[in-house]
Amino acid sequence: MPFPIHRPRRLRRTEALRSLVREAKLTRDDFVLPLFVCSGTNVRREVSSMPGVFNLSVDETAAEVSRAFDMGIRSVIVFGLPEAKDEIASGAYAEDGIVQRALRAIKKSTPDVIAMADTCLCEYTSHGHCGVVRDNDVVNDESLKLLAKTALSQAEAGADVVAPSAMMDGQVAAIREALDNSGFEHTPVMAYAVKYASGFYGPFREAADSAPAFGDRRAYQMDPPNAREAMREAQLDYEEGADILMVKPATVYLDVLRMVRERFDCPLAAYHVSGEYALIKAAAQKGWIDEQRVMLETLTSIKRAGADIILTYYAREAIKALG
């Protein structure tokens, strides 16, 4: 038989050739670094289940953002750990709330960074759910008012992007209306449009102190077996005015990420969540894998599936590895 004309190996022989024809390329502009802000001063407390991730006081958060920006990270997203919690999540929308103070400090220290704010209530409620609870049930429409109020307070504090993650029906429309009516029509909304009730959030709940006091979040976050439903969720948020759509988690839902990419033309984000990060860290600590190689392979898979934006705790390490 004649030798085949096409030899795919021709373009794999050297790193220069592989780079030349590479289809999905990670860049520093792809990454958003999540940060957890707590009360106090000079606090830098490592999260036991997430090596390399810390609870940071406002002053330490501002310093961390400045260092990250200097190394090439252009975007961060802030989560808050308030000093006190109540049933109506008043710390989420307080003018002097932990995230609001952090946003002001971040924009003062590093004005050119894109400061995103996670817009949810679970970290601020005494029951740990993402909305108002009545008779052990999360009440959707009453929760929308508080989510809109939270987003507005974050924008007023300097958030460049607000990111609703509560999975309440209609949350994007409520937030968009509140922002527009208060002079923040230019503030983008990055919607956690497709957020699954995942087992991969465990380490995050330690980091953010946000585990529910009763039950779970399956009544409002998506059921993992469903993919077609994800298209309905994304369509609703898109129609309500979302500027960026997000899929969460990332790697175990790459099929869903691809479906959203093929259907919508707007920017698409994916959250490489705490459990996905912790799995790589744990295996690397055991010496079972090459951490840097697996990290880059994982993040590349998210980019290859269609994400324009990747929220990941590996943002710093990824930028270092990319050179």
Buried (B, 14 or more C-beta within 10 A) or exposed (E): EEEEEEEEEEEEEEEEEEEEEEEEEBEBEBBBBBBBBBBBEEBBBEBEBBBEBBBBBBBBBBBBBEEBBEEBBBBBBBBBBBEEBEEBBBBBBBEEBBBBBBBBBBBEBBEEBBBBBBBBBBBBBEBBBBBBBEEEEBBBEBBBEBBBBBBBBBBBBBBBBBBBBBBBBBBBBBBBBBBEEBEBEEBBBBBBBBBBBBEBBBBBBBBBBBEBEEBEBEEBBBEBEBBEEBBEBBBBBBEBBBBBBBBBBBBBBBEBBBBBBEEBEBBBBBBBBBBBBBBBBEBBEEEEBEBBEBBBEBBBBBBBBBBBBBBBBBBBBBBEBBE
